[in-house]
Amino acid sequence: MTHLTTSHPAKPPRRAWVLGTLLACAAWVSGVQSQTLPPIKILVGAPAGGTTDTMARTLATVLGTQLGRTVVVENKPGAGGNLAADAVAKAAPDGNTLLMSFTSHAINASLYPSLPFDPVKDFTPLTMVSTSPSILVAHPKVAANNTAELVKLAKAKPGQLNFAIGALGSSLHMAGDAFKMQAGVFIVNIPYRGTAPAVQDVLAGQVDLMFAAVGNVQSHIKAGKLKPLGVTSAKRLAAFPDVPAIGESLPGYESSAWFGLFGPARMSPELSKRLADAARAAVLSPDVKRRIESEGATAVGNSPEEFARFVDSEIVRWRKVVQYAGAKPE
């Protein structure tokens, strides 16, 4: 007679069972902690829907995944970004409050006579998120088809041409004043409260010229309603290969808006490194990089040291332009 025997599965070694239990407990504790920790806030000194806000929201979700935390964006517009910057400068250095700032962070150092914070000493630079060049456009009636022709026209008619400015003290305002300073021309500034009405008046021919973000005027250029004269990047843009860089006729001219992530000063080196590494990884991730490029910008993701040196150089650079322009905050 044949006897059938049943084999019983071997019991896992006790050491493996203990290790598995400990790992499960650790994962559970980590999950509980991530739920109980407050969300990380990225303050934005601009209204919802603008480029700075878009950059912050593009970064927030992936940054949260990198850190294992919830990251939310909070808009705090006002005073050219200074209200949000001041709140972060005065926040606890625990990494729970960050700032998505922009070019005005450097411009404001000279534009505002007495800031309630130091734009360098009161912040920890983490990474530059992106840069975004602008484009100089004209109403079709303007008798110039490129930057060189515009300079010649402006010198022949000093004070007869004008620039629409979406916001005093903005990077686009300063791009125009830097252009005038370097070209040695007198073009009148016409200030507006926002980009949209400024663009509309250039479209209507009420104003001759404007430095604008590419995304705000690209469709009008393609429709032939605005004439592109030059781009502010060092090289020509892939989207407009036939439009010269302004630097081709004004050597050394370059003016791109930038967006960067800061924390408050006095964060521990370990915390600063963890946030900076996570932010850089998020910026350079395929999804975030693609979304940044869809806005006509370029993802950067540099080191905190590189970003700090860049901010220092920007403060020096824009000080000269602010002094030349005699610009005052609204």
Number of C-alpha atoms within 10 A of each C-alpha: 3 4 5 6 6 6 6 6 6 6 7 8 8 9 9 10 11 11 11 12 12 12 11 12 12 12 12 12 12 13 13 11 13 15 13 10 11 12 16 20 19 27 27 29 28 24 15 16 11 9 19 23 23 17 24 24 22 18 27 23 17 21 24 18 13 17 17 14 19 18 23 16 22 19 19 18 17 13 16 23 24 24 18 24 31 20 18 26 25 15 16 15 20 16 18 17 22 29 29 28 28 26 25 25 24 23 24 24 21 22 22 17 9 10 13 12 17 13 21 16 11 18 25 25 24 29 26 29 30 24 21 22 22 26 29 27 30 28 22 18 10 16 11 19 16 21 25 17 14 19 21 13 17 20 16 11 13 13 13 13 17 19 23 27 26 23 20 21 24 20 25 28 22 24 26 24 24 22 22 19 15 14 19 12 20 18 22 18 19 16 15 16 12 12 18 11 14 23 25 13 17 22 21 12 17 13 22 22 32 30 28 27 22 21 16 14 22 17 12 16 16 11 10 11 18 25 24 29 23 27 30 25 21 18 15 18 18 9 10 16 10 12 21 22 26 26 20 16 16 15 11 11 18 19 25 20 20 22 24 25 28 29 28 26 20 14 16 12 9 9 13 23 15 15 22 24 20 19 27 24 16 25 28 17 15 11 13 23 21 15 18 25 14 11 15 18 26 18 22 20 25 21 17 21 12 14 22 20 11 13 19 13 12 17 20 14 14 23 17 14 23 20 12 13 16 10 17 13 13 10
